[in-house]
Amino acid sequence: MSGTPKVLSSEDLSPSEAKWVTLKKLRWRDPEGRERVWESAERTTRGPSGIDAVAILAILRSEKNTFPTSTVIIEQFRPSVGKYVVGLIDENETPEEAAIRELEEETGYKGKKVLQSTTLLVSDPGMTNANMKLVTVDVPFPDKLETFPQKLDAGEFIVKRVVEICKLSEEFREYERKGYTVDARLGHFAAGFELSQRLAKGQIE
């Protein structure tokens, strides 16, 4: 590593130069019958599955309860915003297959099975048609938590961290103090989990 990654410059990109994203001018009719114009950013790499990306929630647990139920989070510099990674789906690959593959490649952890796969989700429909699924993967250990080597592609710079699920929100507040940006999907999960814990304990009036 030669230093801290940073954006060196920013300039307008011609549509003819764009490899992964294009801009569209949409004409649409509102509920009152009035025609309107909308601008949208769209991926150019969407495959036959019709799904752009998969977000992975790995549940790391001990079958002997020797460590708290945890998950693995990813630190990866994203030039556009600096947020956690979401693995893109390969052609002819289902979201569930992609989740198992990406999890092992980027963290070294091999999922045993898929616990849950959400319906198709969009995260910023006011600006883009990009979509994804959230896939929850079971990663059991016979006893203690183990660590395995990552299988990163050339040019991938990813730091993995194991965090107790009940401490995610606390960790994200610390990340914010350090100047990091947390991926909305991961942040929403952590906020929902924290709220459910407070509700279960009767801490909300």
Solvent accessible surface area in square Angstrom, and as a share of the most:
residue,aa,sasa,rsa
1,M,196,0.88
2,S,129,0.83
3,G,55,0.53
4,T,121,0.71
5,P,76,0.48
6,K,145,0.61
7,V,81,0.47
8,L,154,0.76
9,S,86,0.55
10,S,108,0.70
11,E,149,0.67
12,D,144,0.75
13,L,113,0.56
14,S,46,0.29
15,P,100,0.63
16,S,104,0.67
17,E,113,0.51
18,A,29,0.23
19,K,146,0.62
20,W,156,0.55
21,V,70,0.40
22,T,32,0.19
23,L,135,0.67
24,K,93,0.40
25,K,136,0.58
26,L,73,0.36
27,R,174,0.64
28,W,99,0.35
29,R,158,0.58
30,D,15,0.08
31,P,138,0.87
32,E,159,0.71
33,G,43,0.42
34,R,150,0.55
35,E,118,0.53
36,R,97,0.36
37,V,74,0.42
38,W,117,0.41
39,E,141,0.63
40,S,9,0.06
41,A,18,0.14
42,E,31,0.14
43,R,77,0.28
44,T,75,0.44
45,T,67,0.39
46,R,91,0.33
47,G,32,0.31
48,P,100,0.63
49,S,50,0.32
50,G,28,0.27
51,I,20,0.10
52,D,8,0.04
53,A,6,0.04
54,V,0,0.00
55,A,12,0.09
56,I,48,0.24
57,L,15,0.08
58,A,1,0.01
59,I,27,0.14
60,L,0,0.00
61,R,81,0.30
62,S,8,0.05
63,E,101,0.45
64,K,137,0.58
65,N,134,0.69
66,T,69,0.40
67,F,33,0.14
68,P,73,0.46
69,T,66,0.38
70,S,4,0.03
71,T,2,0.01
72,V,14,0.08
73,I,3,0.02
74,I,18,0.09
75,E,31,0.14
76,Q,28,0.12
77,F,83,0.35
78,R,75,0.27
79,P,95,0.60
80,S,102,0.66
81,V,86,0.49
82,G,22,0.21
83,K,72,0.30
84,Y,10,0.04
85,V,24,0.14
86,V,25,0.15
87,G,7,0.07
88,L,81,0.40
89,I,24,0.12
90,D,77,0.40
91,E,122,0.55
92,N,127,0.65
93,E,23,0.10
94,T,63,0.37
95,P,11,0.07
96,E,52,0.23
97,E,94,0.42
98,A,0,0.00
99,A,0,0.00
100,I,43,0.22
101,R,60,0.22
102,E,17,0.08
103,L,6,0.03
104,E,39,0.18
105,E,44,0.20
106,E,11,0.05
107,T,3,0.02
108,G,9,0.09
109,Y,1,0.00
110,K,136,0.58
111,G,9,0.09
112,K,141,0.60
113,K,108,0.46
114,V,49,0.28
115,L,87,0.43
116,Q,113,0.50
117,S,43,0.27
118,T,33,0.19
119,T,105,0.61
120,L,91,0.45
121,L,66,0.33
122,V,80,0.46
123,S,73,0.47
124,D,63,0.33
125,P,96,0.60
126,G,43,0.42
127,M,111,0.50
128,T,24,0.14
129,N,57,0.29
130,A,27,0.21
131,N,11,0.06
132,M,5,0.02
133,K,42,0.18
134,L,43,0.21
135,V,0,0.00
136,T,13,0.07
137,V,0,0.00
138,D,1,0.01
139,V,5,0.03
140,P,28,0.17
141,F,7,0.03
142,P,90,0.57
143,D,52,0.27
144,K,144,0.61
145,L,65,0.32
146,E,81,0.36
147,T,102,0.59
148,F,78,0.33
149,P,110,0.69
150,Q,57,0.25
151,K,113,0.48
152,L,59,0.29
153,D,92,0.48
154,A,112,0.87
155,G,60,0.58
156,E,48,0.22
157,F,126,0.53
158,I,11,0.06
159,V,82,0.47
160,K,44,0.19
161,R,80,0.29
162,V,52,0.30
163,V,8,0.04
164,E,46,0.21
165,I,14,0.07
166,C,84,0.51
167,K,91,0.38
168,L,1,0.01
169,S,15,0.10
170,E,105,0.47
171,E,43,0.19
172,F,19,0.08
173,R,116,0.42
174,E,73,0.33
175,Y,2,0.01
176,E,125,0.56
177,R,169,0.62
178,K,116,0.49
179,G,66,0.64
180,Y,100,0.38
181,T,69,0.40
182,V,36,0.21
183,D,7,0.03
184,A,56,0.43
185,R,54,0.20
186,L,35,0.17
187,G,20,0.20
188,H,130,0.58
189,F,57,0.24
190,A,3,0.02
191,A,55,0.43
192,G,38,0.37
193,F,62,0.26
194,E,60,0.27
195,L,82,0.41
196,S,53,0.34
197,Q,71,0.31
198,R,108,0.39
199,L,104,0.52
200,A,89,0.69
201,K,138,0.58
202,G,59,0.57
203,Q,105,0.47
204,I,69,0.35
205,E,218,0.98
